[in-house]
Amino acid sequence: MYSRHTLREGARAEDVWGILGHANIDVTQNVYRKNRWEKRETAATQAVAAMTKAAQNAEKEENRPE
């Protein structure tokens, strides 16, 4: 838990590797890299949803009778 939080806050993988004592840095990166990709995927999904909603709202405004 602590190591994920540390990486999420921007700590260098080398520092976390040293604290956790993994056999090598690849272990640290392989274990905790997934969290970073999940965050990016969530952000991208949210951005697409927001853009889709904005486009739908604009279309509704455009088609609204005056």
C-alpha positions as a printed Julia matrix, in Angstrom:
66×3 Matrix{Float64}:
   0.0    0.0     0.0
   2.72   2.48    0.96
   4.73   1.79   -2.18
   1.77   2.37   -4.49
   0.95   5.59   -2.74
   4.57   6.7    -3.02
   4.72   5.99   -6.75
   1.37   7.71   -7.23
   2.79  10.8    -5.56
   5.66  10.88   -8.04
   8.47   9.07   -6.25
  11.13   7.57   -8.46
  10.89   3.82   -8.99
  14.55   3.53   -7.98
  13.79   4.99   -4.56
  10.8    2.72   -4.0
  12.87  -0.26   -5.16
  15.51   0.57   -2.56
  12.93   0.92    0.22
  11.1   -2.29   -0.63
  14.23  -4.32   -1.31
  13.0   -6.07   -4.45
  15.54  -8.3    -6.21
  15.85  -5.73   -8.99
  14.11  -2.62  -10.23
  12.21  -4.57  -12.91
  10.2   -6.27  -10.16
   9.19  -2.9    -8.7
   8.27  -1.48  -12.09
   6.32  -4.55  -13.19
   4.33  -4.72   -9.96
   3.44  -1.03   -9.7
   3.39   0.14  -13.33
  -0.11  -1.26  -13.82
  -1.53   1.31  -11.42
  -0.17   4.14  -13.56
  -1.74   2.68  -16.72
  -5.07   2.2   -14.94
  -5.07   5.88  -13.98
  -4.34   6.91  -17.57
  -7.09   4.64  -18.87
  -9.58   6.09  -16.4
  -8.61   9.65  -17.34
  -8.95   8.9   -21.05
 -12.35   7.26  -20.54
 -13.57  10.25  -18.55
 -12.31  12.67  -21.2
 -14.1   10.79  -23.98
 -17.32  10.69  -21.93
 -17.11  14.44  -21.27
 -16.5   15.24  -24.94
 -19.37  12.99  -26.01
 -21.72  14.66  -23.55
 -20.63  18.12  -24.69
 -21.22  17.17  -28.33
 -24.67  15.79  -27.5
 -25.57  18.96  -25.6
 -24.37  21.12  -28.49
 -26.46  19.08  -30.92
 -29.54  19.47  -28.71
 -29.0   23.23  -28.57
 -28.58  23.37  -32.31
 -31.78  21.45  -32.95
 -33.87  23.32  -30.38
 -36.66  25.38  -31.96
 -36.3   29.12  -31.62
